[in-house]
Amino acid sequence: MKNKRACTPFPGRRPCFLKLPPTQPIEETTTTADLFLAQGILAIHLVIIGFNVFGLVAIPLGAWRGWPWVRKFWWRLLHLLALSTVAFQALLDQTCFLTRWQSRLQEAAGVNGMHQPLIQTWINHLLFWPLPMEFFTLLYTLIWIYALILWWKIPPLRSGPGRG
């Protein structure tokens, strides 16, 4: 028999139309820490994506404009390695390790769907498109080939005496 008191719309009581499952106690500090770490990983992911996209535009533009920093060997190597990581994960049919890590932490925190801060939700919609993995494999591979062409056409300069 249903408990009618559980469905009465009085203050402090749950109305019938919500039909929420009973809440189970969770360890608040773990949930908060997991969610904080997931948001931190999202921020790092966004910085890396920004770095990769910025480099793809800045290298040819900087070569054309004569900016010497676009030929810095360490910067170009870091850029190529970051793009290589993305392309090889896609070629191996793997999602990004940062995406997997963020997802696991969010699940551990009990967060899914749209229960994220507004900015995080917007960023997730910008970053995570509902397209097949084959699309991303092709896209990331083409971007990586473009980065290799940039390395060849606009070679980085090794630092040495007088080169910084």
C-alpha positions as CSV (number, residue, x, y, z in Angstrom):
1,M,0.0,0.0,0.0
2,K,1.3,3.5,-0.9
3,N,2.1,5.9,1.8
4,K,-0.1,8.9,1.0
5,R,1.9,11.1,3.4
6,A,5.0,10.8,1.2
7,C,3.2,12.4,-1.7
8,T,1.6,15.4,0.1
9,P,2.7,18.8,-1.2
10,F,3.4,20.3,2.2
11,P,6.6,22.1,3.0
12,G,9.4,19.7,3.6
13,R,7.7,16.9,1.7
14,R,8.2,15.7,-1.8
15,P,5.2,16.2,-4.1
16,C,3.9,13.1,-6.0
17,F,4.7,14.4,-9.5
18,L,8.5,14.4,-8.9
19,K,8.8,10.7,-8.2
20,L,12.4,11.1,-7.2
21,P,14.3,8.0,-6.1
22,P,15.4,8.0,-2.5
23,T,18.7,9.7,-2.0
24,Q,21.6,7.6,-0.8
25,P,24.2,9.1,1.5
26,I,27.5,9.9,-0.4
27,E,30.7,11.1,0.9
28,E,30.6,14.8,0.2
29,T,34.3,15.4,0.3
30,T,35.0,12.7,-2.3
31,T,32.2,14.0,-4.5
32,T,33.5,17.6,-4.3
33,A,37.1,16.6,-4.9
34,D,36.1,14.4,-7.9
35,L,34.1,17.2,-9.4
36,F,36.8,19.8,-8.8
37,L,39.4,17.5,-10.4
38,A,37.0,16.9,-13.4
39,Q,36.6,20.6,-13.9
40,G,40.4,21.0,-13.6
41,I,41.0,18.4,-16.3
42,L,38.4,20.2,-18.5
43,A,40.3,23.4,-18.0
44,I,43.6,21.7,-18.9
45,H,42.0,20.1,-21.9
46,L,40.7,23.5,-23.1
47,V,44.2,25.0,-22.7
48,I,45.8,22.2,-24.7
49,I,43.1,22.5,-27.5
50,G,43.7,26.3,-27.5
51,F,47.5,25.7,-27.8
52,N,47.0,23.3,-30.7
53,V,44.6,25.5,-32.6
54,F,46.7,28.6,-31.9
55,G,49.8,26.9,-33.2
56,L,48.1,25.8,-36.4
57,V,47.2,29.4,-37.2
58,A,50.2,31.3,-35.6
59,I,53.0,29.3,-37.3
60,P,52.1,30.1,-40.9
61,L,51.0,33.6,-40.0
62,G,54.2,34.2,-37.9
63,A,56.4,32.9,-40.7
64,W,54.7,35.3,-43.1
65,R,55.0,38.2,-40.7
66,G,58.5,37.4,-39.6
67,W,57.8,36.5,-36.0
68,P,60.9,34.7,-34.8
69,W,59.2,32.8,-31.9
70,V,57.2,30.7,-34.3
71,R,60.4,29.0,-35.2
72,K,61.5,28.2,-31.7
73,F,62.4,24.5,-31.7
74,W,61.1,23.6,-28.2
75,W,57.7,25.3,-28.9
76,R,57.3,23.7,-32.3
77,L,58.3,20.3,-30.9
78,L,55.8,20.6,-28.1
79,H,53.1,21.6,-30.6
80,L,53.9,18.6,-32.9
81,L,54.0,16.2,-30.0
82,A,50.6,17.4,-28.7
83,L,49.0,17.0,-32.1
84,S,50.7,13.6,-32.6
85,T,49.2,12.4,-29.3
86,V,45.7,13.4,-30.5
87,A,46.2,11.8,-34.0
88,F,47.6,8.6,-32.7
89,Q,44.9,8.1,-30.1
90,A,42.3,8.6,-32.9
91,L,44.1,6.2,-35.2
92,L,44.1,3.6,-32.4
93,D,40.3,4.2,-32.0
94,Q,40.8,5.6,-28.5
95,T,39.1,8.6,-27.0
96,C,41.4,11.2,-25.5
97,F,42.8,10.1,-22.1
98,L,41.8,13.5,-20.7
99,T,38.2,13.0,-21.8
100,R,38.1,9.5,-20.2
101,W,39.7,10.7,-17.0
102,Q,37.3,13.7,-16.7
103,S,34.3,11.4,-17.4
104,R,35.3,8.9,-14.7
105,L,35.7,11.6,-12.2
106,Q,32.3,13.1,-13.0
107,E,30.7,9.7,-12.8
108,A,32.4,9.2,-9.4
109,A,31.0,12.5,-8.3
110,G,27.5,11.4,-9.5
111,V,27.4,14.1,-12.1
112,N,25.9,13.5,-15.6
113,G,23.7,15.3,-18.0
114,M,23.3,19.0,-17.5
115,H,24.2,19.1,-13.9
116,Q,27.4,21.1,-14.5
117,P,28.1,24.8,-14.2
118,L,26.9,26.8,-17.2
119,I,30.3,27.6,-18.6
120,Q,31.4,24.0,-18.3
121,T,28.3,22.9,-20.1
122,W,29.0,25.3,-22.9
123,I,32.6,24.2,-23.2
124,N,31.5,20.6,-23.3
125,H,29.1,21.3,-26.1
126,L,31.9,23.0,-28.0
127,L,34.4,20.3,-27.5
128,F,32.4,17.1,-27.6
129,W,30.4,16.7,-30.8
130,P,28.0,13.8,-31.3
131,L,29.7,12.5,-34.4
132,P,31.2,9.1,-35.2
133,M,34.8,8.3,-34.2
134,E,35.7,7.9,-37.9
135,F,35.0,11.6,-38.4
136,F,37.4,12.6,-35.6
137,T,40.1,10.1,-36.7
138,L,40.1,11.7,-40.2
139,L,40.0,15.2,-38.8
140,Y,42.8,14.7,-36.3
141,T,44.9,12.8,-38.9
142,L,44.5,15.6,-41.4
143,I,45.4,18.2,-38.7
144,W,48.5,16.2,-37.8
145,I,49.5,16.0,-41.5
146,Y,49.1,19.8,-41.7
147,A,51.4,20.2,-38.7
148,L,54.0,18.0,-40.3
149,I,53.8,20.1,-43.5
150,L,54.3,23.2,-41.3
151,W,57.3,21.6,-39.8
152,W,58.7,20.9,-43.2
153,K,57.8,24.2,-44.9
154,I,58.5,26.4,-41.9
155,P,61.2,24.5,-40.1
156,P,61.9,25.3,-36.5
157,L,65.4,26.7,-35.7
158,R,67.5,25.0,-33.0
159,S,68.6,27.3,-30.3
160,G,72.2,28.1,-30.2
161,P,74.6,31.0,-29.6
162,G,72.8,34.2,-30.8
163,R,69.5,32.4,-31.5
164,G,67.9,32.6,-28.1
